[in-house]
Amino acid sequence: MTASLLLSWREGVSIDAARHERRVRGPNGGIILRQLAQPLITAIDQLAPCGAEEERLSQQILESAGAGVLAQWYYTLQKLARRGLLCRVVQMDGRRLATLLPTSPNFVLTPLLSYVDRSCLLSRFAYLRREGPAMILESPLAHSRIILDDERTSAVVGALAKPTTAQELSERVNCLCAEVVRLLMTLLGSAGMIQEIGNDGSEGESPALTSWEFHDLLFHARSRKGRCDAPFGATYRLAGRLEPPPAVKTDPNCETFELYRPDLALSRKNDPPLAEVMEMRRSLREYDDRPLTVRQLGEFLYRVARVKNSREVEMETPSGPMRMAFVSRPYPSGGALYELEFYVAVRACDGLSPGLYHYEGQQHRLARLREQTTEVDQLLADAAASADIAKERVQVLIILAARFQRLAWKYASIAYALILKHVGVVYQTMYLTATAMNLAPCALGGGDADLFARAAGTDYSEETSVGEFLLGSKKV
């Protein structure tokens, strides 16, 4: 068996050759390399079609042109790697086993290290997933990904769940020879997917990393620019595949209750000043013996969540122009998409029967979905436990649910992050409105999304809860 670690052009890269320069074009852009010494041109030309051993290329340049040109070679490689034009490949007998692809302009082509005698462990932030027919190894700590081109490499990754050296690993993974395993560990190390174990057995994780949970760091890295090459922002990624989701949700065949519409001119006149409301804002978990009234609930929802107006706009998408419906509400929303839905779980509200309701903001009314079923009672009990109060003291629980497709139809990478930002915006809007109305508000830190989906009869993947907020009468 012949094993090697090669440096080569990424798939989809093309080269235009001219005297003393090379024009390199890739899927996401290109670069013109000018005033190249002949040894550099010779080395660059060896990167196609299958590539060449990195160390051998460096040695050739050093021997033929000296250390100065070698430094220029390293600088050129870094520029190419940062633009995602290069990849590192482990192959055996001419067959690719694994490929490292840069995913960020912050990627650094680090020197290759040998892991023959180093005890290593897979990073706790590394994860394996499928993309099309390929298995991909990624990490929110890395500026690259590794494609496992051969199924046998998955065994190497799995065996690194325990500390091991390359020699020990080759004995445990008998489907690949020791040299291949060593090269695979070198590739994993250059991508930041493994970490060395200290002499005392410690993983050597920095205090800054210790504070991160896996899912939090992954969500942070994948919803911000800098470490991922996934499409980002308003890509209209589902245009042409799905119709634009509606601006508002309707509740057919539900009993509805019209709500009180306040005089906003009177509210502007009688409300305390914003500065005072901001200073008075508190989370209040104690309520008056007389519960919140349906009139107060109606005014609260009108001021926080009503649909102020609606319109249709023709959007330019990669699949051509499409018409999409939009609405406006009292709080801001990314792209004016307003994916959040307001549900009201009632235990005690003067003038309104206990149960679960959906707020229809366009008509300013409540649609009754359920009576006080077991699931609705559990929602109230869960909210009470989160607020550390007795269940019997809860009056009204407002549940924010997201229609995920409404944002995902337009936005890539940032859709769920936007939802959570919108929840925060709505929380503040509800706090200030409740304070101005002399009510008792309290945002909650978490809720049961599965329980809500059962209670409301929604599809968990299509619409479920993302925020909870208690509301009640202020204790006198």
C-alpha positions in Angstrom: 0.0 0.0 0.0 1.2 3.5 -0.9 -0.1 6.3 1.4 0.5 10.0 1.0 -0.7 13.4 2.2 -1.0 15.7 -0.8 -1.6 19.4 -1.4 -3.8 20.1 -4.4 -6.3 22.4 -6.0 -9.9 22.2 -4.7 -12.4 20.7 -6.9 -13.8 23.3 -9.4 -10.6 25.3 -9.5 -9.2 26.3 -12.9 -5.8 27.7 -13.8 -4.8 30.1 -16.6 -1.1 30.0 -17.3 0.9 33.0 -18.5 4.6 33.9 -18.3 5.6 34.5 -14.6 2.0 34.5 -13.4 -1.0 32.2 -12.8 -4.6 33.1 -12.8 -6.5 30.9 -10.3 -10.3 30.8 -10.3 -12.5 28.9 -7.8 -16.1 28.4 -6.9 -16.1 31.6 -4.7 -13.6 33.8 -6.4 -10.0 33.8 -7.6 -6.6 35.4 -7.5 -3.8 36.4 -9.9 -0.3 35.4 -8.8 2.2 37.7 -10.4 5.9 38.0 -10.6 6.5 34.4 -9.7 9.9 32.9 -9.6 10.3 29.8 -11.8 10.6 27.4 -8.9 7.2 28.6 -7.6 5.6 28.2 -11.0 6.9 24.7 -11.2 5.6 23.9 -7.7 2.2 25.5 -8.4 1.8 23.5 -11.6 2.3 20.3 -9.6 -0.9 21.0 -7.6 -2.9 19.7 -10.5 -4.5 17.3 -11.2 -4.0 15.1 -8.2 -1.6 17.2 -6.2 1.9 16.7 -4.7 3.4 16.0 -1.3 3.6 19.3 0.6 7.0 18.5 2.2 8.5 17.4 -1.1 7.4 20.7 -2.8 9.0 22.8 -0.1 12.2 20.8 -0.2 12.5 21.2 -4.0 12.1 25.0 -3.7 14.6 25.2 -0.8 17.2 23.2 -2.8 16.7 25.1 -6.1 16.1 28.7 -4.9 16.9 29.1 -1.3 15.1 30.2 1.9 13.9 33.6 0.5 11.9 32.0 -2.3 10.7 29.3 0.1 9.2 32.0 2.4 7.5 33.4 -0.7 6.1 30.0 -1.4 4.6 29.7 2.1 3.1 33.2 1.8 1.5 32.2 -1.6 0.1 29.0 -0.1 -1.5 31.0 2.7 -3.2 33.4 0.2 -4.5 30.5 -1.8 -5.8 28.6 1.2 -7.5 31.6 2.7 -9.5 32.0 -0.6 -10.5 28.3 -0.3 -8.6 27.3 -3.5 -6.4 24.6 -1.9 -7.1 21.3 -0.1 -5.1 18.7 1.7 -5.8 15.1 0.8 -4.9 11.8 2.4 -4.9 9.1 -0.3 -3.9 5.4 -0.5 -3.1 3.7 -3.7 -4.4 6.6 -5.7 -7.8 6.6 -3.8 -8.9 9.6 -1.7 -9.6 8.7 2.0 -10.1 12.2 3.4 -10.0 15.8 2.2 -9.5 19.0 4.2 -11.3 22.0 2.8 -10.9 25.6 4.1 -14.2 27.2 5.0 -13.1 30.7 6.1 -10.8 33.5 5.0 -9.4 33.1 8.5 -8.1 29.7 7.7 -4.3 29.1 8.3 -2.4 26.4 6.6 -0.5 25.1 9.6 2.7 23.1 9.5 2.1 19.3 9.4 2.8 17.6 12.6 3.5 13.9 13.3 1.3 12.2 15.8 3.2 8.9 16.1 4.0 9.3 19.8 1.4 11.9 20.8 -1.7 10.8 22.7 -4.7 12.6 21.2 -8.4 12.8 21.6 -11.2 14.0 19.3 -12.3 17.5 20.2 -15.5 17.5 22.1 -16.7 20.2 19.7 -16.2 18.0 16.6 -19.2 16.4 15.0 -20.0 14.1 12.1 -22.9 14.7 9.7 -24.1 13.7 6.2 -24.1 16.1 3.3 -25.4 14.5 0.2 -23.6 11.2 -0.2 -20.6 12.3 1.9 -19.8 12.3 5.6 -18.5 15.6 6.9 -16.4 16.2 10.0 -16.8 19.8 11.3 -16.2 21.8 14.5 -17.2 25.4 15.5 -13.6 25.8 16.6 -12.3 25.1 13.1 -12.0 27.2 9.9 -12.1 24.1 7.7 -14.0 20.8 7.3 -12.9 17.3 6.5 -14.7 15.2 4.0 -14.5 11.5 4.8 -14.2 10.2 1.2 -13.8 6.5 2.4 -16.1 4.9 4.9 -13.1 3.3 6.7 -12.0 6.8 7.9 -15.1 7.0 10.0 -13.7 4.2 12.1 -10.6 6.3 12.8 -12.7 9.2 13.9 -14.9 7.0 16.2 -11.8 5.4 17.8 -10.5 8.9 18.8 -13.3 9.1 21.4 -10.7 7.7 23.8 -7.1 9.1 24.1 -4.8 7.2 21.8 -1.6 7.5 19.8 -1.3 6.8 16.0 0.3 3.5 16.7 -2.4 2.4 19.2 -5.1 3.6 16.8 -3.7 1.6 13.9 -3.8 -1.6 16.0 -7.5 -0.9 17.0 -8.6 0.1 13.5 -7.2 -2.9 11.5 -8.9 -1.9 8.2 -6.2 0.7 7.5 -2.4 0.4 7.8 -0.3 2.3 10.4 1.0 4.9 7.8 -2.5 5.8 6.7 -3.7 6.2 10.2 -0.7 8.4 11.0 -1.5 10.6 8.0 -5.2 10.8 8.9 -4.3 12.0 12.4 -2.0 14.6 10.8 -4.8 15.8 8.7 -7.2 15.9 11.6 -4.6 17.8 13.7 -4.1 20.5 10.9 -7.9 21.0 10.9 -8.1 21.4 14.6 -10.3 18.3 15.1 -8.1 16.6 17.7 -6.3 17.8 20.7 -3.2 16.5 22.6 -3.6 14.9 26.0 -1.2 16.3 28.7 1.2 14.1 30.6 -1.2 14.3 33.6 -4.1 13.0 31.4 -5.8 16.4 31.1 -7.4 17.6 27.9 -5.7 21.0 28.2 -8.9 22.9 27.4 -8.7 26.7 28.0 -10.9 28.3 30.7 -12.6 30.3 27.9 -13.7 27.1 26.1 -14.7 25.3 29.3 -17.6 27.7 29.7 -19.0 26.7 26.3 -21.5 23.9 25.7 -21.2 22.1 22.4 -24.6 23.3 21.0 -24.1 26.9 22.1 -20.8 27.3 20.4 -22.0 25.5 17.3 -25.1 27.8 17.1 -22.9 30.9 17.6 -20.4 29.9 15.0 -22.9 28.9 12.4 -25.2 31.9 12.7 -22.3 34.5 12.4 -19.8 35.1 9.7 -16.2 34.1 10.0 -16.0 30.3 10.3 -18.3 28.8 7.8 -18.8 29.0 4.0 -22.5 28.2 4.1 -24.8 30.7 2.3 -25.6 33.6 4.7 -28.4 36.1 4.9 -31.2 36.8 2.4 -30.6 34.0 -0.2 -34.3 33.1 -0.7 -33.1 29.6 -0.5 -36.6 28.0 -0.7 -37.9 30.2 -3.5 -39.0 27.9 -6.3 -39.3 24.9 -4.0 -41.9 26.2 -1.6 -44.5 28.9 -1.9 -43.9 32.0 0.3 -45.4 31.3 3.7 -48.4 33.4 4.6 -47.9 36.6 6.6 -50.5 35.6 9.2 -51.9 32.3 10.5 -55.6 31.6 10.5 -57.6 29.3 12.7 -60.5 27.7 10.7 -63.4 26.2 12.6 -62.5 27.7 15.9 -64.7 29.6 18.3 -63.5 33.2 18.4 -63.7 36.1 20.9 -63.5 39.7 19.9 -61.2 41.7 22.1 -61.3 45.2 23.5 -59.6 47.8 21.3 -58.1 50.7 23.3 -57.9 54.3 22.3 -54.2 54.8 21.6 -54.5 58.5 21.6 -55.8 58.3 25.2 -53.0 55.8 26.1 -50.4 58.3 24.8 -51.9 61.0 26.9 -52.3 58.9 30.1 -49.3 56.6 30.0 -46.3 57.5 32.2 -43.2 58.8 30.2 -40.9 56.2 28.6 -38.1 57.0 31.0 -40.3 56.4 34.0 -41.6 53.1 32.5 -38.0 51.9 31.8 -37.0 52.6 35.4 -40.2 51.0 36.8 -39.9 47.8 34.7 -39.6 44.7 37.0 -40.3 41.0 36.8 -43.3 40.6 39.1 -44.4 37.1 40.3 -47.0 38.1 42.9 -50.5 38.9 41.8 -53.6 40.6 43.2 -56.5 38.3 44.4 -58.6 39.8 41.6 -57.3 38.3 38.3 -56.4 40.1 35.1 -59.5 41.0 33.1 -60.2 40.2 29.5 -60.4 43.9 28.8 -56.9 44.4 30.1 -55.7 41.3 28.1 -57.3 42.8 25.0 -55.6 46.1 25.5 -52.2 44.4 26.2 -52.4 42.3 23.0 -53.5 45.2 20.9 -50.6 47.3 22.1 -48.0 44.5 21.7 -49.0 42.3 18.8 -51.9 43.5 16.7 -51.5 43.6 12.9 -51.3 47.3 12.0 -51.5 46.9 8.2 -50.8 44.4 5.5 -49.5 44.5 1.9 -48.2 42.3 -0.9 -44.8 42.9 -2.4 -43.1 41.5 -5.5 -39.7 40.0 -4.4 -36.7 39.3 -6.7 -35.5 35.8 -6.0 -33.0 33.5 -7.7 -36.1 31.7 -9.1 -37.5 34.9 -10.5 -40.0 37.4 -9.1 -42.5 36.1 -6.5 -45.2 37.9 -4.6 -45.1 37.7 -0.8 -47.5 39.0 1.8 -46.2 41.3 4.6 -47.7 42.8 7.7 -46.6 45.3 10.3 -46.9 45.0 14.1 -45.9 47.3 17.0 -42.5 45.6 17.4 -39.7 45.3 14.8 -39.0 42.1 12.9 -36.1 41.1 10.5 -37.2 41.5 6.9 -40.7 42.5 8.2 -41.5 38.8 8.2 -43.2 38.5 11.6 -42.9 34.8 12.1 -43.9 34.8 15.8 -47.4 33.7 16.8 -49.0 34.6 20.2 -50.8 31.9 22.2 -52.6 32.6 25.5 -52.9 29.8 28.1 -55.5 31.0 30.6 -56.0 29.7 34.2 -57.7 32.8 35.6 -58.8 35.8 33.6 -62.0 37.6 34.4 -64.4 37.3 31.4 -62.5 34.5 29.7 -62.8 30.7 30.2 -59.7 28.7 31.1 -58.0 27.0 28.1 -55.6 27.6 25.2 -56.2 30.4 22.7 -54.4 31.7 19.6 -54.3 35.4 19.1 -55.4 36.5 15.6 -53.7 39.8 15.3 -55.3 40.9 12.0 -58.8 40.7 13.5 -57.7 41.4 17.1 -59.5 38.4 18.5 -58.8 35.1 20.3 -59.5 31.7 18.7 -60.1 29.0 21.2 -58.0 25.9 20.5 -58.5 23.9 23.6 -60.3 23.8 26.9 -58.1 23.3 30.0 -56.9 19.9 28.9 -54.1 18.0 30.6 -51.5 19.4 28.2 -52.7 23.0 28.8 -52.6 22.4 32.6 -49.1 21.1 32.2 -48.0 24.2 30.3 -49.3 26.3 33.2 -47.6 24.1 35.8 -44.3 24.2 33.8 -44.4 28.0 33.7 -45.2 28.2 37.4 -42.2 26.0 38.2 -40.0 28.1 36.0 -41.1 31.2 37.9 -40.9 29.4 41.2 -44.5 30.2 42.1 -47.5 28.0 42.9 -49.4 26.8 39.9 -52.7 28.1 41.4 -51.2 31.6 41.4 -50.7 31.7 37.6 -53.3 33.8 35.8 -52.2 34.1 32.1 -49.3 32.5 30.2 -48.4 34.1 26.8 -46.5 31.6 24.6 -44.5 32.8 21.7 -44.3 30.3 18.9 -42.4 30.6 15.6 -43.5 29.6 12.2 -40.0 28.6 11.2 -40.6 28.4 7.4 -41.6 32.1 7.3 -37.9 33.1 8.0 -36.2 30.1 6.5 -37.8 30.7 3.1 -35.7 33.8 2.8 -32.7 33.6 5.2 -29.9 31.1 5.3 -27.7 30.4 8.4 -29.3 33.2 10.5 -33.0 32.2 10.5 -33.2 30.7 14.0 -30.8 33.4 15.4 -33.2 36.0 14.1 -36.1 34.2 15.8 -34.4 34.4 19.2 -33.6 38.1 18.7 -37.3 38.7 17.9 -38.3 36.9 21.1 -36.1 39.3 23.0 -37.6 42.3 21.2 -41.1 41.1 22.1 -40.2 40.4 25.7 -39.1 44.0 26.1 -42.2 45.3 24.3 -44.4 43.2 26.6 -42.5 44.4 29.7 -42.9 48.1 28.9 -46.5 47.7 27.9 -47.4 45.8 31.1 -45.5 48.3 33.2 -47.3 51.2 31.5 -50.7 49.4 32.2 -49.8 48.7 35.8 -49.8 44.9 35.3 -47.5 42.2 36.6 -45.1 40.9 33.8 -42.5 38.1 34.0 -40.5 36.6 31.1 -39.5 33.0 31.6 -36.2 31.4 30.8 -37.5 28.2 29.1 -40.4 26.0 28.2 -41.4 22.7 26.8 -41.7 22.9 23.0 -42.8 19.3 22.7 -45.6 19.8 25.2 -46.7 23.0 23.5 -46.9 21.3 20.1 -49.1 18.6 21.6 -51.3 21.1 23.3 -51.7 23.4 20.3 -51.8 20.6 17.7 -48.9 21.9 15.7 -46.1 20.1 13.9 -42.9 20.5 16.0 -40.8 21.1 12.9 -43.2 23.6 11.4 -44.3 25.7 14.4 -43.6 25.4 18.1 -42.8 27.5 21.2 -39.7 29.7 21.5 -40.6 31.9 24.5 -42.9 32.2 27.5 -44.2 35.2 29.4 -46.4 35.4 32.5 -49.0 38.2 32.9 -51.3 39.0 35.8 -52.9 41.7 37.8 -50.5 43.7 39.9 -50.7 43.1 43.6 -52.0 46.2 45.4 
